[in-house]
Amino acid sequence: LFRSVCPTAAELCDRCQMVIVSMESTSDLTALYNGIAQFIRPGHIFIDLTDTSPALAHAVAQGMRRREAYYLDCG
C-alpha cells in the first residue's frame, strides 16, 4: 500500500512521523528496516506489530535509538 502513496522509503520517512508495520515474517521486517534506516530522522516513531524474536526487536530498537527515533515492539 505505501508504494501507491509513497513510492520510496525516503518519501515515506519525509511524509510520515509515525510508521506502523505488521510484516509476514522477520526477514520482511529486517528488509523493511534496512530499506528505510538511512532515512529515519530524530523523533520518528516506528511501531512494529510483527511477531518477532526479542533479539531482533532489540536490534531494531538499538538502530532506532542511534538515530534518535523510537521503536515500539507490539508483536
C-alpha positions, 0 to 999 in steps of 0.5 A: 500500500505505501508504494501507491502513496509513497513510492520510496522509503525516503518519501515515506520517512519525509511524509510520515512521523509515525510508521506502523508495520505488521510484516509476514515474517522477520526477514520482511521486517529486517528488509523493511528496516534496512530499506528505510534506516538511512532515512529515519530522522530524530523523533520518528516513531516506528511501531512494529506489530510483527511477531518477532524474536526479542533479539531482533526487536532489540536490534531494531530498537538499538538502530532506532535509538542511534538515530534518535527515533523510537521503536515500539515492539507490539508483536 
